[in-house]
Amino acid sequence: MSAGKAHLKKDDIVQVIAGREKGKKGKILMLLPGDERVKIEKLNMYKRHVKPSDKNRQGGIMELEGAMHWSNVLLLCDKCGKGVRIKRKKLEDGKRVRVCCKCNEVIDKN
């Protein structure tokens, strides 16, 4: 499987547009570019049974965030207030930034 170009970054706030978590918002914890997936904080949770170990003394049932395909999320625009598609734009100083397609607001503030 070839890795696609990610339009998202770690710590971005996104909105889920498909699946059982549809409509929910969260922060990206991890990008998995080889699988074209993202892990979002407190979304797509699953339970894992773990044995006691040095790291986890008690063991038991843990809840973890599952990965979802990055086509099922949209980046949240601060001005629009909802998930939007984005485009790339080159500024005068040569820097490439992400821009909201609806309001043309620059999303990358760095």
HELIX and SHEET records of a PDB file:
HELIX    1   1 TRP A   70  ASN A   72  5                                   3    
SHEET    1   A 6 ALA A  67  HIS A  69  0                                        
SHEET    2   A 6 ARG A  37  ILE A  40 -1                                        
SHEET    3   A 6 LYS A  25  LEU A  32 -1                                        
SHEET    4   A 6 ILE A  13  VAL A  16 -1                                        
SHEET    5   A 6 VAL A  73  LEU A  76 -1                                        
SHEET    6   A 6 GLY A  83  VAL A  84 -1                                        
SHEET    1   B 2 MET A  45  VAL A  50  0                                        
SHEET    2   B 2 GLY A  60  GLU A  65 -1                                        
SHEET    1   C 2 ILE A  86  LYS A  90  0                                        
SHEET    2   C 2 ARG A  96  CYS A 100 -1                                        
END                                                                             
